Amino acid sequence: MPAATPVADLCILRASPADAAAISALIQSLGHFITLGCDDEGAQQLLSAMTPKMIESYITNPAFVYFIGRIDADLVGAVAIRDARHLFHLFVATGYQRQGFARALWLAARKAATAAGNDGAFTVNSTLYAVPVYQHFGFVATGPRNRHNGIVHVPMTLQMNRQ
C-alpha cells in the first residue's frame, strides 16, 4: 500500500481507448468489493461487463464521459457518467481509498455533466460496498436493495441545489 498521497497530486484526464485495459484491470482488482452480495452468476455477469473491450465501448460511446485519475504513471481511479446524469462507474484502487480520490473524480465528472446541461440531478446504482461513499457525497437511497439476475445494487439519487 502506498503512503498517503495528497489528492492535489492526482491528474484527472479524459479517458481514451488506450486506457481501457488498465481501467479494466483496476476494476477487476476490486471485484470482491463490487460483487458483494451478488450470487456467482451475477458476479460473473457484472465482471464480464468490465472487460477491456466493454470499457473501450463505454469510452467511445458519446453518451458517456469517462475520466481517469493518475498519479505519475499509476492509474489510481476512474469515473464515468452516462447521459450527463447517471454515475455509471467510480472506482479507486485499494491503496488510494479513503483519501479523497473518489471525491476528486466525482467532482470532475459532475462538473462535466453540469457543463453538458445536467440540472443537478444524478442517479447511481450503488454496490453494497459503496453506499456509504455515495451517502457522503449527498446521494440518498430511493428504494431498497435490488437483486436482478444475481446482481445486487442500491438505487440512489442526488438532487443538488441550483443557486
C-alpha positions in Angstrom: 0.0 0.0 0.0 1.4 3.4 -1.0 2.0 6.1 1.7 -0.8 8.6 1.8 -0.6 10.8 -1.3 -2.1 14.2 -1.5 -5.2 14.5 -3.7 -3.5 17.5 -5.2 -1.1 15.1 -6.9 -4.0 13.5 -8.8 -4.1 14.3 -12.5 -7.6 13.8 -13.9 -7.8 13.2 -17.7 -10.4 12.3 -20.2 -10.0 8.5 -20.8 -9.0 7.3 -24.2 -9.5 3.8 -25.7 -5.8 3.2 -24.9 -6.8 3.3 -21.2 -9.4 0.6 -21.4 -7.1 -2.3 -20.5 -5.7 -0.5 -17.4 -9.2 0.6 -16.3 -10.5 -3.0 -16.7 -7.6 -4.3 -14.6 -8.3 -1.7 -11.9 -12.0 -2.7 -11.8 -11.2 -6.4 -11.8 -8.8 -5.9 -8.9 -11.8 -4.5 -7.0 -14.1 -7.4 -7.9 -14.6 -8.6 -4.3 -16.0 -5.2 -3.4 -18.2 -4.7 -6.4 -19.7 -8.1 -6.3 -20.6 -8.0 -2.6 -24.0 -9.7 -2.1 -24.1 -11.0 -5.7 -24.5 -14.7 -6.4 -21.9 -16.4 -8.6 -23.8 -15.9 -11.8 -24.4 -12.2 -11.0 -20.8 -11.6 -10.1 -19.7 -13.2 -13.3 -22.2 -11.1 -15.3 -21.1 -7.9 -13.6 -17.4 -8.6 -14.1 -17.9 -9.6 -17.8 -19.2 -6.0 -18.3 -15.8 -4.7 -17.2 -13.6 -6.3 -19.9 -11.2 -4.1 -21.8 -13.5 -4.3 -24.9 -16.5 -3.3 -22.8 -14.6 -0.4 -21.2 -13.5 0.8 -24.6 -17.1 0.7 -25.8 -18.1 3.0 -22.9 -15.2 5.4 -23.6 -16.0 5.7 -27.3 -19.8 6.0 -26.8 -20.9 9.6 -27.0 -23.5 9.0 -24.2 -20.6 8.6 -21.8 -18.0 10.9 -20.3 -15.1 8.8 -18.9 -12.2 10.1 -16.8 -9.2 8.5 -15.3 -7.1 9.7 -12.4 -3.3 9.2 -12.4 -0.5 9.9 -10.0 2.6 9.9 -12.1 2.2 6.7 -14.3 -0.1 4.9 -11.9 -3.8 4.6 -12.7 -5.5 5.2 -9.3 -9.1 5.7 -10.3 -11.8 6.0 -13.0 -15.2 7.6 -13.2 -17.9 7.6 -15.9 -21.2 9.5 -16.3 -23.8 8.3 -18.7 -26.3 10.7 -20.3 -24.9 13.6 -18.2 -26.9 12.3 -15.2 -26.1 8.7 -14.2 -22.9 8.0 -12.3 -22.0 4.8 -14.2 -18.6 3.9 -12.8 -16.5 5.2 -9.9 -13.5 3.1 -8.9 -10.4 3.9 -6.8 -7.5 1.5 -6.3 -7.5 -0.1 -2.9 -4.3 1.7 -1.7 -5.8 5.1 -2.5 -9.3 4.7 -1.0 -10.4 6.9 1.9 -8.1 9.7 0.9 -10.3 11.9 -1.2 -9.6 10.5 -4.6 -13.2 9.2 -5.2 -14.5 12.7 -4.4 -12.0 14.4 -6.7 -13.0 12.1 -9.6 -16.7 12.5 -8.8 -16.4 16.3 -8.8 -14.6 16.3 -12.2 -17.4 14.1 -13.7 -20.1 16.1 -12.0 -18.6 19.3 -13.5 -18.5 17.8 -17.0 -22.1 16.6 -16.6 -23.2 20.1 -15.4 -21.4 21.7 -18.4 -23.3 19.2 -20.7 -26.6 20.5 -19.3 -27.3 18.5 -16.2 -29.7 20.4 -13.9 -28.2 19.0 -10.7 -30.0 15.6 -10.6 -27.9 12.4 -10.6 -28.5 8.7 -10.1 -26.3 5.8 -9.3 -26.9 2.1 -8.8 -24.5 1.6 -5.9 -22.8 -1.6 -4.9 -23.4 -2.5 -1.3 -19.7 -1.6 -0.5 -20.0 1.9 -2.0 -23.3 3.0 -0.4 -21.5 5.0 2.4 -19.3 6.7 -0.1 -22.3 7.9 -2.1 -24.1 8.9 1.0 -21.1 11.0 1.9 -21.5 12.7 -1.5 -25.1 13.5 -0.7 -26.8 10.7 -2.6 -29.8 9.1 -0.8 -31.3 5.6 -1.4 -34.5 5.8 -3.4 -35.5 2.2 -2.7 -34.4 -1.0 -1.1 -31.5 -3.1 -2.2 -32.4 -4.7 -5.6 -31.4 -8.1 -6.9 -31.7 -8.6 -10.7 -30.1 -11.5 -12.4 -28.0 -12.2 -9.3 -26.6 -8.6 -9.3 -27.2 -6.6 -6.1 -27.4 -2.8 -6.1 -29.0 0.1 -4.2 -30.7 2.8 -6.3 -29.7 6.3 -5.2 -30.2 9.9 -6.3 -28.6 13.2 -5.7 -30.5 16.5 -6.1 -28.1 19.4 -5.9 -29.4 22.8 -5.1 -29.0 25.2 -8.1 -28.3 28.7 -6.9 
